[in-house]
């Protein structure tokens, strides 16, 4: 992957990984990285979903429905 000078490099990713995860659906917080959480990009905005919300809305996520529909 090629990065533009001054942005989007390794430092930006490391900084984003240190922020606590918050579920975009229910607001649940995770103190550390959770491999069972789902990352979805909707209209260019990354959104994380906890394990419960991911399971409850799996078909909508896989069908790429906007969250307003589920």
N, CA, C and O of each residue as an XYZ file, in Angstrom:
280
protein
N       0.845     -1.165      0.000
C       0.000      0.000      0.000
C       0.888      1.224      0.000
O       1.869      1.277      0.741
N       0.561      2.200     -0.813
C       1.311      3.435     -0.895
C       0.605      4.516     -0.104
O      -0.611      4.679     -0.207
N       1.371      5.260      0.690
C       0.807      6.342      1.494
C       1.311      7.675      0.983
O       2.439      7.784      0.502
N       0.477      8.678      1.088
C       0.884     10.026      0.738
C       1.737     10.593      1.867
O       1.513     10.268      3.033
N       2.714     11.438      1.534
C       3.534     12.029      2.588
C       2.673     12.814      3.574
O       1.789     13.572      3.176
N       2.940     12.624      4.854
C       2.250     13.404      5.868
C       0.898     12.864      6.287
O       0.181     13.539      7.025
N       0.526     11.690      5.852
C      -0.773     11.178      6.279
C      -1.008      9.758      5.841
O      -0.499      9.315      4.812
N      -1.789      9.045      6.638
C      -2.211      7.707      6.269
C      -1.158      6.636      6.411
O      -1.307      5.549      5.854
N      -0.086      6.918      7.149
C       0.980      5.941      7.287
C       0.824      5.069      8.508
O      -0.248      4.996      9.110
N       1.911      4.406      8.868
C       1.919      3.494     10.009
C       1.548      4.199     11.305
O       0.845      3.625     12.137
N       2.009      5.441     11.495
C       1.724      6.163     12.736
C       0.240      6.372     12.926
O      -0.253      6.265     14.049
N      -0.488      6.666     11.865
C      -1.930      6.877     11.951
C      -2.645      5.597     12.363
O      -3.574      5.644     13.169
N      -2.229      4.463     11.828
C      -2.857      3.188     12.173
C      -2.575      2.826     13.624
O      -3.472      2.364     14.329
N      -1.344      3.030     14.080
C      -0.995      2.707     15.464
C      -1.794      3.566     16.430
O      -2.226      3.085     17.478
N      -1.996      4.833     16.088
C      -2.774      5.732     16.942
C      -4.228      5.292     16.999
O      -4.835      5.320     18.069
N      -4.795      4.887     15.875
C      -6.190      4.454     15.827
C      -6.387      3.158     16.610
O      -7.447      2.954     17.203
N      -5.387      2.283     16.622
C      -5.513      1.008     17.316
C      -5.499      1.175     18.834
O      -5.982      0.296     19.548
N      -4.957      2.285     19.345
C      -4.902      2.488     20.785
C      -6.199      3.066     21.339
O      -6.411      3.028     22.551
N      -7.065      3.595     20.495
C      -8.346      4.116     20.948
C      -9.257      2.950     21.335
O      -9.268      1.928     20.649
N     -10.024      3.088     22.429
C     -10.932      2.000     22.814
C     -12.039      1.823     21.778
O     -12.548      2.797     21.224
N     -12.400      0.577     21.529
C     -13.477      0.293     20.587
C     -14.823      0.568     21.241
O     -15.036      0.239     22.408
N     -15.723      1.169     20.482
C     -17.087      1.419     20.945
C     -18.025      0.902     19.867
O     -17.883      1.256     18.697
N     -18.977      0.071     20.251
C     -19.936     -0.476     19.298
C     -20.812      0.649     18.761
O     -21.399      1.410     19.530
N     -20.897      0.749     17.444
C     -21.695      1.795     16.809
C     -23.190      1.550     16.970
O     -23.989      2.457     16.739
N     -23.575      0.355     17.356
C     -24.993      0.016     17.496
C     -25.488      0.178     18.935
O     -26.485      0.860     19.174
N     -24.797     -0.447     19.895
C     -25.287     -0.454     21.284
C     -24.448      0.381     22.240
O     -24.872      0.635     23.367
N     -23.257      0.814     21.809
C     -22.414      1.645     22.656
C     -21.496      0.892     23.600
O     -20.801      1.505     24.411
N     -21.487     -0.431     23.504
C     -20.616     -1.243     24.363
C     -19.160     -0.877     24.102
O     -18.776     -0.620     22.961
N     -18.349     -0.854     25.159
C     -16.934     -0.510     25.040
C     -16.059     -1.742     25.235
O     -16.378     -2.633     26.023
N     -14.960     -1.773     24.508
C     -13.965     -2.834     24.668
C     -12.646     -2.171     25.042
O     -12.194     -1.252     24.358
N     -12.032     -2.630     26.119
C     -10.780     -2.043     26.580
C      -9.589     -2.437     25.718
O      -8.596     -1.712     25.655
N      -9.687     -3.569     25.063
C      -8.586     -4.041     24.237
C      -9.130     -4.578     22.915
O     -10.341     -4.657     22.711
N      -8.218     -4.942     22.031
C      -8.592     -5.479     20.726
C      -9.459     -6.721     20.900
O      -9.139     -7.600     21.700
N     -10.543     -6.791     20.161
C     -11.457     -7.936     20.213
C     -11.577     -8.533     18.815
O     -12.189     -7.922     17.939
N     -11.005     -9.718     18.587
C     -11.077    -10.320     17.253
C     -12.490    -10.718     16.845
O     -12.737    -10.973     15.667
N     -13.421    -10.776     17.796
C     -14.792    -11.166     17.471
C     -15.656     -9.983     17.057
O     -16.800    -10.174     16.644
N     -15.137     -8.773     17.158
C     -15.889     -7.593     16.743
C     -15.811     -7.455     15.226
O     -14.881     -7.958     14.595
N     -16.792     -6.771     14.647
C     -16.873     -6.582     13.205
C     -16.556     -5.137     12.855
O     -16.991     -4.211     13.539
N     -15.795     -4.955     11.785
C     -15.514     -3.621     11.261
C     -16.255     -3.480      9.950
O     -16.101     -4.305      9.049
N     -17.055     -2.441      9.843
C     -17.807     -2.168      8.627
C     -17.534     -0.727      8.218
O     -17.437      0.154      9.072
N     -17.411     -0.484      6.928
C     -17.214      0.876      6.436
C     -18.477      1.281      5.697
O     -18.848      0.673      4.693
N     -19.130      2.312      6.206
C     -20.387      2.782      5.637
C     -20.238      4.247      5.251
O     -20.005      5.100      6.106
N     -20.372      4.532      3.968
C     -20.187      5.892      3.449
C     -18.824      6.457      3.835
O     -18.701      7.641      4.150
N     -17.806      5.606      3.809
C     -16.449      6.031      4.116
C     -16.132      6.146      5.597
O     -15.017      6.527      5.956
N     -17.079      5.829      6.460
C     -16.890      5.936      7.908
C     -16.737      4.535      8.503
O     -17.644      3.712      8.375
N     -15.593      4.249      9.157
C     -15.433      2.935      9.783
C     -16.296      2.828     11.038
O     -16.327      3.745     11.858
N     -16.995      1.705     11.182
C     -17.847      1.465     12.342
C     -17.552      0.082     12.890
O     -17.437     -0.884     12.135
N     -17.430     -0.007     14.205
C     -17.183     -1.280     14.875
C     -18.467     -1.755     15.525
O     -19.250     -0.959     16.044
N     -18.674     -3.072     15.489
C     -19.854     -3.673     16.111
C     -19.403     -4.804     17.030
O     -18.567     -5.628     16.657
N     -19.971     -4.832     18.241
C     -19.615     -5.868     19.210
C     -20.093     -7.234     18.707
O     -20.816     -7.334     17.716
N     -19.675     -8.261     19.409
C     -20.015     -9.631     19.000
C     -21.528     -9.852     18.964
O     -22.037    -10.466     18.027
N     -22.250     -9.362     19.971
C     -23.702     -9.563     20.022
C     -24.401     -8.851     18.866
O     -25.235     -9.449     18.187
N     -24.071     -7.587     18.637
C     -24.707     -6.843     17.542
C     -24.325     -7.444     16.191
O     -25.146     -7.487     15.275
N     -23.085     -7.906     16.067
C     -22.650     -8.544     14.820
C     -23.466     -9.795     14.534
O     -23.889    -10.023     13.401
N     -23.686    -10.605     15.565
C     -24.473    -11.835     15.384
C     -25.941    -11.525     15.109
O     -26.564    -12.148     14.250
N     -26.489    -10.557     15.843
C     -27.902    -10.210     15.675
C     -28.209     -9.655     14.283
O     -29.319     -9.823     13.776
N     -27.228     -8.998     13.669
C     -27.470     -8.326     12.389
C     -26.556     -8.846     11.276
O     -26.234     -8.121     10.335
N     -26.146    -10.101     11.395
C     -25.212    -10.693     10.440
C     -25.698    -10.603      8.995
O     -24.931    -10.225      8.109
N     -26.941    -10.939      8.750
C     -27.460    -10.912      7.367
C     -27.451     -9.507      6.789
O     -27.128     -9.318      5.617
N     -27.802     -8.525      7.600
C     -27.806     -7.137      7.132
C     -26.381     -6.664      6.833
O     -26.147     -5.962      5.850
N     -25.434     -7.054      7.690
C     -24.039     -6.667      7.478
C     -23.504     -7.320      6.209
O     -22.892     -6.647      5.379
N     -23.726     -8.616      6.051
C     -23.246     -9.316      4.860
C     -23.948     -8.828      3.601
O     -23.358     -8.829      2.520
N     -25.203     -8.413      3.732
C     -25.939     -7.872      2.595
C     -25.600     -6.428      2.287
O     -26.139     -5.841      1.349
N     -24.693     -5.852      3.088
C     -24.234     -4.473      2.922
C     -25.365     -3.452      2.998
O     -25.356     -2.437      2.302
N     -26.339     -3.744      3.858
C     -27.416     -2.785      4.071
C     -26.925     -1.661      4.972
O     -26.164     -1.906      5.909
N     -27.349     -0.437      4.699
C     -27.030      0.671      5.589
C     -27.662      0.412      6.944
O     -28.706     -0.236      7.028
N     -27.047      0.906      7.994
C     -27.542      0.649      9.343
C     -28.941      1.200      9.573
O     -29.644      0.726     10.466
N     -29.357      2.174      8.803
C     -30.721      2.697      8.971
C     -31.770      1.642      8.644
O     -32.924      1.780      9.049
N     -31.388      0.583      7.912
C     -32.333     -0.478      7.548
C     -32.352     -1.618      8.553
O     -33.201     -2.505      8.461
N     -31.427     -1.610      9.517
C     -31.429     -2.650     10.535
C     -31.243     -2.021     11.853
O     -31.212     -2.715     12.869
